[in-house]
């Protein structure tokens, strides 16, 4: 595959309008309690000096995290680093493989927009390992779930471990 085609598979962007204030949206990404409401089964954060963060405490640059999802065993996890966090509307973290995820919350057209970019995606022709496809589908569901939770209180995630291969787990 030529370099230009591989570059096209190296990043994606997901945007969604959410009827909530910027701080609520940001807190949904930047605290353990926030992430566990719409995204994760378990989120743990350690400060750069190794102290566990409280469940409602904002993440900071250089924090380490350990994440687990509903619908997956403890062998499916992310254990990486928070690269940036401004406590208002911008954060960036390492993610699957060598990827970088950047989250911005901003006003646009009179609405609050969550803008997520995943970059540095390594190309893989194997669909089962292709992060562009897998993460793209995953973020589409989870951002939709974030909107659902914040706007109506309904969590769309499958929490039944007996059910497998669902789009909501």
Beta strands, then each sheet from edge to edge (+ up, - down):
strand 1: 12-17
strand 2: 42-46
strand 3: 64-68
strand 4: 77-85
strand 5: 90-95
strand 6: 99-108
strand 7: 111-119
sheet 1: 1+ 7- 6+ 5- 4+ 3- 2+
end
